[in-house]
Amino acid sequence: MSVEPGIIDANVLVYAMDADAPQHAASRALLNAARDSSTTLYVTSQILCEFYSIVTNGRRVPKPRYTFNGDDFKVFPELAVVAP
C-alpha cells in the first residue's frame, strides 16, 4: 500500500489500539504501511496529547486507560520518535 507523507490523526491511533472498533483494521493497515521505508507518516505532540486525552476518558472510549506510560506506546512499533 503506497501512502503519501502525512500526519496520523489521534483517532487513527485510538482505533488502532481498540480491536473492537470497526475502524481497527483500516487503522492498523495504515500504521503497518509506515513500516515501509518509502512511507513517511508523522505524529505531532498535539496529536499525542489528544490521543492521551481520548484513551484516558471513560466518556470517550468504552475501555479507558486510566494509567498510561511510555511502554504503552510499544503497541505502535511502526512509529519512531524523532527529535527536531
C-alpha positions as CSV (number, residue, x, y, z in Angstrom):
1,M,0.0,0.0,0.0
2,S,1.5,3.3,-1.0
3,V,0.9,6.2,1.4
4,E,1.9,9.8,0.7
5,P,3.8,11.5,3.5
6,G,1.3,12.7,6.0
7,I,0.2,13.1,9.6
8,I,-1.5,10.4,11.6
9,D,-4.6,11.7,13.4
10,A,-5.3,10.9,17.0
11,N,-8.4,8.8,16.1
12,V,-6.2,6.5,13.9
13,L,-4.1,5.7,17.0
14,V,-7.2,5.2,19.2
15,Y,-8.8,2.9,16.6
16,A,-5.5,1.0,16.2
17,M,-5.5,0.2,19.9
18,D,-9.2,-0.8,20.1
19,A,-9.6,-4.2,18.4
20,D,-13.4,-3.9,18.8
21,A,-13.6,-0.7,16.8
22,P,-15.0,-1.1,13.2
23,Q,-12.1,1.1,12.0
24,H,-9.4,-1.1,13.7
25,A,-8.3,-3.0,10.6
26,A,-8.0,0.1,8.4
27,S,-6.1,2.0,11.2
28,R,-3.7,-0.9,11.7
29,A,-3.2,-1.2,7.9
30,L,-2.2,2.5,7.7
31,L,0.2,2.1,10.6
32,N,1.7,-1.1,9.1
33,A,2.3,0.9,5.9
34,A,4.7,3.0,7.9
35,R,7.0,0.1,8.2
36,D,7.9,0.5,4.6
37,S,10.9,2.8,4.3
38,S,9.3,4.7,1.4
39,T,6.4,5.8,3.6
40,T,6.7,8.8,5.9
41,L,4.0,9.3,8.5
42,Y,4.2,11.9,11.3
43,V,2.6,12.3,14.7
44,T,2.8,15.7,16.4
45,S,3.0,16.4,20.1
46,Q,-0.5,17.9,19.9
47,I,-1.9,14.7,18.4
48,L,-0.2,12.6,21.2
49,C,-1.9,14.9,23.7
50,E,-5.3,14.4,22.0
51,F,-4.7,10.6,21.9
52,Y,-3.9,10.6,25.6
53,S,-7.0,12.7,26.4
54,I,-9.2,10.3,24.4
55,V,-7.9,6.9,25.7
56,T,-8.0,8.0,29.4
57,N,-11.5,9.4,29.3
58,G,-14.3,7.0,30.1
59,R,-16.8,9.2,28.3
60,R,-15.0,8.9,25.0
61,V,-13.9,5.3,24.9
62,P,-15.6,2.1,26.2
63,K,-12.4,0.8,27.9
64,P,-10.5,3.9,29.2
65,R,-6.8,3.5,30.2
66,Y,-6.5,5.4,33.5
67,T,-2.8,5.0,33.5
68,F,-0.6,5.4,30.5
69,N,3.2,5.4,30.2
70,G,5.9,5.2,27.5
71,D,5.8,1.4,27.4
72,D,2.2,1.6,26.3
73,F,3.3,3.1,23.0
74,K,5.1,-0.1,22.2
75,V,1.7,-1.2,20.7
76,F,2.8,1.1,17.8
77,P,6.1,-0.4,16.7
78,E,5.6,1.4,13.3
79,L,6.2,4.8,14.9
80,A,9.7,6.1,15.7
81,V,10.4,9.1,17.9
82,V,12.3,11.7,16.1
83,A,13.5,14.9,17.9
84,P,13.7,18.0,15.8
